[in-house]
Amino acid sequence: MNDITIRELVCSYDSLYHALQKCKKGVMWKDSVAGFVKNGLINCLLLKEDLDSGRYKLGKYSVFEITEPKRRVIVSTRIKDRVFQRSLCDNYLTEALSKSFIYDNCACQVGKGTDFARKRLKVHLQRFYRKHGLNGYVLKCDIKSFFGSTPHDVAISAVAKRAKDQWAVSEVARIVNSFTQGEDPAIGMGLGSQVTQLIELSVLDTLDHIIKERLHIQHYVRYMDDFILIHEDKHYLRCCLSVIEEEIRKLGLRLSEKKTQIFPVKQQIHFLGFSYRLTSTGKVLLKLLPCKVVRERRKLKKLVQLCRKGIMTKEHADFCFTSWKAHASKGNCYKLIQSMTQYYNDLWRY
């Protein structure tokens, strides 16, 4: 990059301070973040000096479990390490790794995300209908414990294949090898790190190209480890599944038997919290999954209780409900939103 190396760019004071401004968004309520930001100028300078001198070491992770939207173990990275990793991703790693990504690799990239993935699945269903109507099948795949079961050598190899700067690859290797929370210290990475999310996208990048270029699946979309193939031939999808299982096995991973299945395209497809149904007219209807609605009703009830106890303000509860309505409005959920609004208003009356 002209006269400046990748290391100099990533470790420059301007890059680190800019990364800090991004890392603090939405988490200033944390004491550790607030304390670091309070002396942000000095802390970024100290971090730069450690990186330049080779004294920089990764801090200990904070490990905790969440139950919403489902039970997961989160490995939280210290703010100082997040700043460095954000600078590494923004100034080199994201561009280097994502060059080979297919368009329908939808997670953790600028301009992409859950909304983008949902729209892409809808587009693929509509395009499939125009050619084949309802005469087709869906292969839905999910990898069991994707983050927790990815071998370190596989992750590092996926990065080394795409990133040419040796210093950046060595830093990625150090980050990957720092995750030793599981039974096998050489397997598994933390869920919650920007670097590990980008790495995991790269781990399955080769599989994406196999599905698109060798198997010639035109209608395909992937969000992290959740991916969908649509084809008119059920037998061919079974063959595709065999190829996918073999490729996944080479990576030291395995598909979830419970969540991996082949079914007719006219059946409902559950994807990223919504249920998709392709109608006989070619229209794609999106509905929130019933379990998501039940969860939201319970949440609203708890929010109202907290407000009555003085722990939370009604303005904050209203904001949470407004956010949910905005999410639900991305599907065909007008009547659901009306009924949930009535339910929420009734909670305040009784």
N, C-alpha and C positions, 0 to 999 in steps of 0.2 A: 504494500500500500504506500506508494511514493517512497518517502524517505523515513517513514515511521513503521516500526514493526508492530505486529499484533499485540505483543506483550506491552509495549509502550503505550499503545492506544487504550487497551483495556485497563491498565494500571495508572493511567494519567489522572491527575487530581480532578479535572473537569468531568471525566467519564464517571468517576466514583461518586462525585457530588451529585451529578445528574441522576445516577442510579439510586442514590439515597432519596431524592425527591419522589421517585416513583415507588420505592419500597415502603415509604411511610404512609401512603394513601390508604385510608380505611383502617389503619391499625394504630393510630396515635393514642388510642385509649389504653394501649399496653404500656406499662411502666418502663419496660426494657427499651421499647422503641422511643418513647418520649424522652428518656434519659439520653439515648444515643443522639437523637435529633437535636436536643438542647445544645449539645456541644458538637454539632455536626461538622463544622469546619475543621475543628481540631481532630475529631475522630477519623474523618476522611484522610486527613494528612498523615495521621499515625498509621492508618491502614495502607496507604500508599508506600510509606517508608518500610513497613513490614514486607510488603510484596516485592519492593525493589531489592531489599537486602536478603530475601529468602527466609526471613524469620516467620512469615505468615503460617499459621496453623489453624485448621478448622476447629471450631468450638464444639462442645458437647451438644447433642440433639436433645430436644424435649419431646418425649414420646407420650401420646395420649390417644384415647379412643373416642370416636364420635358414633352416634347412633342414627343421625339424620343426614341425608335421606336413607342411608343404610349403615350398618355397623362396619366401621373401618378404623384401622390403626393409622394415625397421622404422625409423621416424624417432622417436627418443626425445626427449622433452621434459625440460628441466631441472626439478629439483624445485621451484624458486621459481615457475616458470611453471605447473607442475602444480597447485600450491597455489591460485594465482589462478583457473585454469580449473576446478578442482574447486568452488571457491566460486561461480563464475559459473553452473556447471551446477546445483549443489544448491539455490541460492537463487533461481534464476529460469529459466534456459534450459531445463532438463528439463521443467518444468511447462508453460512457454509453447509448446514445440515439440510435446510429446507429446499435447496436447489433441485434436489432429485425427487421431492415429494410430488405425488399426483394431486390433481386439483381436488379430488374428493377425500383427501386426508384432511379432516375438518377440525381437529382440535389444536388449541394452544398456539395459534398463529394470528398475526395481525389481520383483521378483517374476517376472521373465522371464529367458530365457537359452536355452542349448542344450537343457536338460532340458524346459523348457516347450515349445519348438518341436517336439521329438520327440513329446511327449505330444499336442500339437495335431494333428500329422500322423496319428497313430494314431487319434485321435478322428474325424477327417475320413474316413479310410478305413473305419472301422466304420459311420459314418452313411451313407456312400455305398453300402456293401454292403446295408444294410437296405432301401434303395430300389431299387437296380439290380443287386444281386448282383455278378458279375464282368464284367458287360457295360458296360465303360467304358474310358476312356483317361486317361493322365497327360501333362500338358505340364510338363516340367522345364526351368527357365531359369536361366542363370547369366550375369552380366555380366562381360565381359572386363576385367581390371585395374580394378576398380571404384574403389578409392581413388586409384590412380595415374593415372586418365584423367578424373576429374571436373573440369570447368572451374570455375575460381574464381568466375566470375560466376553460374554456375548454383547453386553452393553458397550463396553470399551471398544470392541471390534467394530461395532456399528458406527461409532463416532469416528474412529481412525480411518474407516473406509471413505468417509465423506469430508472430513476436515483435514486439511493438509498441513496446518501449522502444528508442529510437534509440541511446542510449549502449551498450546491450548488443549491438545489431546492429553498431555501429561496432567494438566490441572483437572480435566474431566475424570481421568483415571483416579486421581486422588479423592475427588468427591465421591465417585462410585464406590471405591473401596472403603470409604469411611462409614458406610452403612453396614453394621455388623449386629443388628438387633435380633435377627432370626436364629434358628437352630444351626444353620450353616452360614458362617460369616462371609462366604463367597457367593451367596445368593440373596437377592432381594434388595430393593431400593426404597427410600422413603417417599411416601405420597404427600405432596405439598411443596416440593422444591421445583422451581422453574427449570433448573437444569435437568432434573430427572424426567420431568414431563416431556421435554424436548428430546431427550435420549430415547425414551420409550417410543416416541413417534418414529424415530430412526430404526429402532429394532424391527418394526414390522414394515418398513419401507420396501424391502425386497419382496415381501409377500404381496404387497400392493401391486408391484410391477408384474409379478407372476400371474396374479388374477386378471390384470388388465391386458397383458401382452402375450402370455402363453396360453391362458385359458380363454382369452377373448371375451371376458364378461363386460358387456357394455354398461349395464346398470349395477353400479357398485358404489357404496358409500361406507366410510369408516370414521367412527369417533373413538379415538384411543384404542381400546381392545374390543369394542362393540362394532361389528361390521355386518353388512347385509348385501347379499347377491340376489339378483332377480333374473330369471331365465325362463324361457318357454318349455324347456325339457327337464322334467324331474330327474330322469336317469343321468343326464349330464351334470346336474347339480350334485348328485351323489358322487360322481367321479371327481368333481371339483372339491368336494368335502374330503375325499381321500388324499388329494394333493395337498390341501391346506393342512390336514392333520400331520402329514409327513414333514412339511416345511416347519410347522410349529414345533414338532418333536425335535428337529435339528437345532432349534433355538433353546432347547431345554425347557419348553413350555408345554402346556396341554390345554385342550378345549374343555369348557365346562359341559359335561354331559347333560345337565339339567337345562341349560339355556341354549344349547346348540340344537337346531331342529330344522327340518324342511317341511313346508306346508303350502297350500294353495295361495296364490296372490290375492284371492278374494277374501281370505280370512284377515282378521285384524293383525297388524304388525305393531308390537310394542317397541318403542324406540325413544330414548331420552325423555321419559316421563309422559309421553303421549301415545295414544292408540291411533294408528292409521288404518282407514278402511277405504279401499278402492271400490267405488260403486259401479253399477252396470252402465251408468252414463259417462263414466270416466272421471267423475269428480272424486277428489281425495278429501275425506273428512278426518279432521284431527280432533280428538277428544282427550281430555286429561284422564289418566288412569284412575279408576275408582279409589285405589289405595292412597293416591295423592290428595284426593278430595277429602277422604276421611282424616288424613293427617292434618290437613289445613283446618278442618273444623275443630279438631282437638287443640291445635295451636291457638286459634282465635279464642277459644274458651279460656285457655290459660292466660292469654294476654289481657282479657277483660278482668280476670281474677287478680292479676298483678296490678292492674290499674286501680281496682277498688281497695287494694291493700296499700296503695300509695307508693309502690315500688317502681311503677312505670306511669308515664303520662298517657292520656288518651291520644294526644297528637302522635306519639310514637306508635301506638297500636294502629291508629288510622293509616299511618305511613306504611306499616307492614302489610296491612290488608290491601292498600292501593297497589303495592308492589306485586302482590299475588294476583290481583285482577289484571295487571298489565301482562303478567306471565300467561295467565289463562286465556287472555284475548288473542294470543298467537294461534289458538286453535278455534274450532267452531264451537265456542262455549258460551254463547250469549245467554241462553236460558240458565246455564249453571251459574254464571256470574250474578244473574238476577236473584236466583234462589239463595246464593251464598251471601249476597248483600242483605237480603231479608233476614237470614239467619244471624248475621253479625249485628244488625240493628236490634233484633229481638234479645240478644245477649245483654244489651245495655238496659233493656226495659225491666228485666226480671232479676 
